[in-house]
Amino acid sequence: MFGPMVNDDTIGLVPAAGRGVRLALPYPKELYPLIRDNRYKPIAQFVLDNLIAAGLQHVVFVINETKHQLLGYFGNGHRFGCRLSYVVQEPVDDQDRSTSPGLAHALDAAYHLVRGKTVFFGMADTVMQPKDVFARIRHQAATDDDVILALFATSRPEQFGMVRVDTDGRVVEIVDKPRQTDLSDMWGCMIWRPRFTEFLHESVNGRGRTDFAEIMNAAIRAGLRFRGVRLCDGTYTDLGTYEGIRALDRRAREE
């Protein structure tokens, strides 16, 4: 596995800086209300639960300048059993039009907090089962692995980052949102060691790379060891679209 870890050596990282333009909600999409056990639970609390279930005590949310409502709900994390920090991802000004710099930039925005730590990364607008997804993939890691990907089966490869692995579970290639593919597994969350943090930081700041899938493929070519762990009983729902929200509601009614 990923070797012995103490709490100071690990940190959760949750990007939540997207604009959510597809849903056009009057509040951050990460606070979209789901009802569980007769209580309100926003989408972003699910990934926080995943991280806390793996023993994480410090989690960083990367937000944009409009996400003050996230701070209002989650606060310092005390009532959720962890410590929360917030990093603001600065917008990119392109011909007087502010745009989101993308996932790789959002992850690197927290470099000053995650440097030297083992990072547990999940998305704020997704719901993953089982709850102990991070603990499971960490348990499967070898001592020489740099990055561990949780793999979920999907019938919609055009919406996700698909993963090609060899017979030993080593990741050979990330194929991002292919229209046609023979691949059936997507990555849903991941854990990485400081070596990938440094590679990501250099890619974004030194090489100007912005595409996260391209950065991961470059890391594989550079010799970093990526492992994919299939969660045969796992489910992954992206709540960034109304289609995903409807799918989750149907699943909840069936339970």
C-alpha positions as CSV (number, residue, x, y, z in Angstrom):
1,M,0.0,0.0,0.0
2,F,1.0,3.7,0.1
3,G,3.3,3.1,3.1
4,P,2.6,4.3,6.6
5,M,0.8,7.6,6.7
6,V,0.3,10.0,9.6
7,N,-2.4,12.7,9.4
8,D,0.2,15.4,8.7
9,D,1.3,13.6,5.6
10,T,-2.1,13.5,3.8
11,I,-4.4,16.1,2.6
12,G,-7.7,16.1,0.7
13,L,-8.1,18.3,-2.5
14,V,-11.5,19.2,-3.9
15,P,-11.8,21.6,-6.9
16,A,-15.0,23.6,-6.8
17,A,-14.1,26.6,-9.0
18,G,-16.3,25.8,-12.0
19,R,-18.9,28.3,-13.1
20,G,-21.7,25.7,-13.4
21,V,-23.1,27.3,-16.5
22,R,-24.8,24.1,-17.7
23,L,-27.1,24.0,-14.7
24,A,-27.6,27.8,-14.5
25,L,-28.5,27.6,-10.8
26,P,-28.8,30.7,-8.6
27,Y,-26.3,29.2,-6.2
28,P,-23.1,27.1,-6.5
29,K,-23.9,23.7,-8.1
30,E,-21.9,22.1,-5.3
31,L,-24.7,23.0,-2.9
32,Y,-27.4,21.4,-5.1
33,P,-29.8,19.9,-2.5
34,L,-30.2,16.2,-2.1
35,I,-32.4,14.7,0.6
36,R,-30.9,11.7,2.5
37,D,-32.4,10.3,5.7
38,N,-34.9,13.2,5.7
39,R,-32.1,15.7,5.9
40,Y,-30.6,18.2,3.4
41,K,-27.2,17.2,2.0
42,P,-25.5,19.2,-0.7
43,I,-23.6,17.4,-3.4
44,A,-20.2,18.5,-2.2
45,Q,-20.7,16.9,1.2
46,F,-20.6,13.4,-0.4
47,V,-16.9,13.7,-1.5
48,L,-16.1,15.2,1.9
49,D,-17.6,12.1,3.5
50,N,-15.5,9.9,1.2
51,L,-12.4,11.7,2.3
52,I,-13.2,11.7,6.0
53,A,-14.0,7.9,5.8
54,A,-10.4,7.4,4.6
55,G,-9.1,9.2,7.7
56,L,-8.4,12.6,6.2
57,Q,-8.4,15.4,8.7
58,H,-7.5,18.4,6.5
59,V,-9.3,19.1,3.2
60,V,-8.8,22.0,0.8
61,F,-11.6,23.3,-1.4
62,V,-10.4,25.3,-4.5
63,I,-13.1,27.9,-5.3
64,N,-13.6,30.9,-7.4
65,E,-14.5,34.4,-6.2
66,T,-18.2,33.8,-6.4
67,K,-18.4,30.7,-4.2
68,H,-18.8,32.5,-0.8
69,Q,-21.9,30.4,-0.1
70,L,-19.7,27.3,0.1
71,L,-17.8,28.9,2.9
72,G,-21.1,29.8,4.6
73,Y,-22.2,26.1,4.6
74,F,-19.0,24.2,5.3
75,G,-17.2,26.8,7.4
76,N,-14.0,25.6,9.0
77,G,-15.1,21.9,8.8
78,H,-15.5,21.4,12.5
79,R,-19.1,20.1,12.4
80,F,-18.1,17.6,9.7
81,G,-15.2,16.2,11.6
82,C,-12.3,17.7,9.7
83,R,-10.4,21.0,9.1
84,L,-11.2,22.9,5.9
85,S,-9.1,25.4,4.0
86,Y,-10.1,27.4,1.0
87,V,-8.0,28.5,-2.0
88,V,-9.3,31.0,-4.6
89,Q,-8.4,30.1,-8.2
90,E,-7.7,33.3,-10.0
91,P,-9.6,33.7,-13.3
92,V,-7.8,34.2,-16.6
93,D,-8.5,37.4,-18.3
94,D,-8.7,36.8,-22.1
95,Q,-9.7,39.9,-24.1
96,D,-11.7,41.3,-21.3
97,R,-13.5,38.0,-20.7
98,S,-12.8,36.0,-17.6
99,T,-12.7,32.3,-18.1
100,S,-12.0,29.3,-15.8
101,P,-8.4,28.2,-16.3
102,G,-9.4,24.6,-16.0
103,L,-8.8,21.6,-13.7
104,A,-5.1,21.4,-13.8
105,H,-4.8,25.0,-12.9
106,A,-7.3,24.6,-10.1
107,L,-5.4,21.7,-8.6
108,D,-2.1,23.5,-8.8
109,A,-3.7,26.6,-7.1
110,A,-3.3,24.7,-3.8
111,Y,0.3,23.8,-4.4
112,H,1.5,25.8,-1.3
113,L,-0.8,23.7,0.9
114,V,-0.4,20.2,-0.7
115,R,3.4,20.3,-1.5
116,G,5.2,17.4,0.1
117,K,2.0,15.6,1.1
118,T,0.0,12.6,-0.3
119,V,-3.0,14.1,-2.0
120,F,-6.5,12.6,-2.1
121,F,-8.4,14.2,-4.9
122,G,-12.1,14.0,-5.7
123,M,-14.6,16.3,-7.5
124,A,-17.1,18.4,-5.6
125,D,-20.0,17.7,-8.0
126,T,-19.9,13.9,-8.0
127,V,-21.3,11.1,-5.8
128,M,-19.2,8.0,-5.5
129,Q,-20.0,4.7,-3.9
130,P,-18.8,2.9,-1.9
131,K,-18.2,5.5,0.8
132,D,-14.8,4.1,1.6
133,V,-13.6,4.4,-2.1
134,F,-10.4,6.2,-1.1
135,A,-9.5,3.7,1.6
136,R,-10.0,0.9,-0.9
137,I,-7.7,2.2,-3.6
138,R,-5.1,3.2,-1.0
139,H,-5.0,-0.4,0.3
140,Q,-4.3,-1.6,-3.3
141,A,-1.3,0.7,-3.8
142,A,2.2,-0.6,-4.1
143,T,5.1,1.2,-2.5
144,D,6.5,2.4,-5.8
145,D,3.2,3.7,-7.2
146,D,3.0,7.5,-7.7
147,V,-0.6,7.8,-8.6
148,I,-3.6,5.6,-7.9
149,L,-6.8,5.9,-9.9
150,A,-10.2,4.6,-8.8
151,L,-11.8,3.1,-11.9
152,F,-15.6,2.9,-12.5
153,A,-17.4,1.2,-15.3
154,T,-19.3,3.6,-17.6
155,S,-21.5,3.4,-20.7
156,R,-20.8,7.1,-21.5
157,P,-17.1,7.3,-22.3
158,E,-17.6,10.5,-24.2
159,Q,-18.3,12.3,-20.9
160,F,-15.3,11.0,-18.9
161,G,-11.5,10.4,-18.8
162,M,-11.2,6.8,-19.9
163,V,-8.3,4.6,-18.7
164,R,-6.3,1.9,-20.5
165,V,-4.5,-0.5,-18.1
166,D,-2.2,-3.5,-18.7
167,T,-2.6,-6.9,-17.2
168,D,-0.8,-5.8,-14.0
169,G,-3.1,-2.9,-13.4
170,R,-0.6,-0.3,-14.6
171,V,-2.1,2.7,-16.4
172,V,-0.9,2.9,-20.0
173,E,-2.9,5.8,-21.2
174,I,-5.7,8.3,-20.4
175,V,-8.1,8.8,-23.2
176,D,-10.2,11.9,-22.5
177,K,-13.9,11.9,-23.5
178,P,-13.5,9.7,-26.7
179,R,-16.4,9.6,-29.1
180,Q,-15.6,6.0,-29.9
181,T,-13.5,3.6,-27.8
182,D,-13.0,0.0,-26.7
183,L,-12.4,1.2,-23.1
184,S,-15.0,0.7,-20.4
185,D,-13.4,2.2,-17.3
186,M,-13.2,5.8,-16.3
187,W,-11.2,7.4,-13.5
188,G,-13.4,8.9,-10.8
189,C,-10.9,10.0,-8.1
190,M,-7.3,9.5,-7.3
191,I,-4.5,9.6,-4.8
192,W,-1.0,10.8,-5.6
193,R,2.4,11.2,-4.0
194,P,4.5,14.4,-3.9
195,R,6.3,13.4,-7.1
196,F,3.2,14.0,-9.1
197,T,2.4,17.2,-7.3
198,E,5.8,18.5,-8.5
199,F,5.2,17.2,-12.0
200,L,1.8,18.9,-12.2
201,H,3.2,22.2,-10.8
202,E,6.0,22.3,-13.4
203,S,3.6,21.4,-16.2
204,V,1.3,24.2,-15.3
205,N,3.8,26.9,-14.4
206,G,6.9,25.9,-16.3
207,R,5.5,24.4,-19.5
208,G,2.1,26.1,-19.8
209,R,0.1,22.9,-20.0
210,T,-3.5,23.2,-19.1
211,D,-5.1,19.9,-20.1
212,F,-5.1,17.5,-17.1
213,A,-5.4,14.4,-19.2
214,E,-2.3,15.5,-21.3
215,I,-0.4,16.2,-18.1
216,M,-1.2,12.7,-16.7
217,N,-0.1,11.1,-20.0
218,A,3.1,13.1,-20.0
219,A,3.8,11.9,-16.4
220,I,3.3,8.3,-17.5
221,R,5.7,8.8,-20.4
222,A,8.2,10.4,-18.0
223,G,8.2,7.3,-15.9
224,L,5.8,8.0,-13.1
225,R,3.9,4.9,-12.1
226,F,0.1,5.0,-12.4
227,R,-2.1,2.2,-11.1
228,G,-5.8,1.7,-11.8
229,V,-8.0,0.0,-9.2
230,R,-11.3,-1.2,-10.5
231,L,-14.3,-0.9,-8.2
232,C,-16.5,-3.6,-9.5
233,D,-19.3,-2.7,-7.0
234,G,-18.7,1.0,-7.3
235,T,-21.0,3.7,-8.8
236,Y,-20.1,7.2,-10.0
237,T,-22.5,9.9,-10.8
238,D,-21.6,13.3,-12.2
239,L,-24.0,15.9,-10.9
240,G,-22.7,18.6,-13.3
241,T,-25.7,18.0,-15.6
242,Y,-29.4,17.6,-15.1
243,E,-29.0,14.1,-16.7
244,G,-26.8,13.1,-13.8
245,I,-29.1,14.6,-11.3
246,R,-32.1,12.7,-12.7
247,A,-30.0,9.5,-12.7
248,L,-29.1,9.9,-9.0
249,D,-32.7,10.7,-8.1
250,R,-33.9,7.5,-9.9
251,R,-31.2,5.4,-8.0
252,A,-32.3,6.9,-4.7
253,R,-36.0,6.0,-5.3
254,E,-34.9,2.4,-6.1
255,E,-33.0,2.0,-2.8
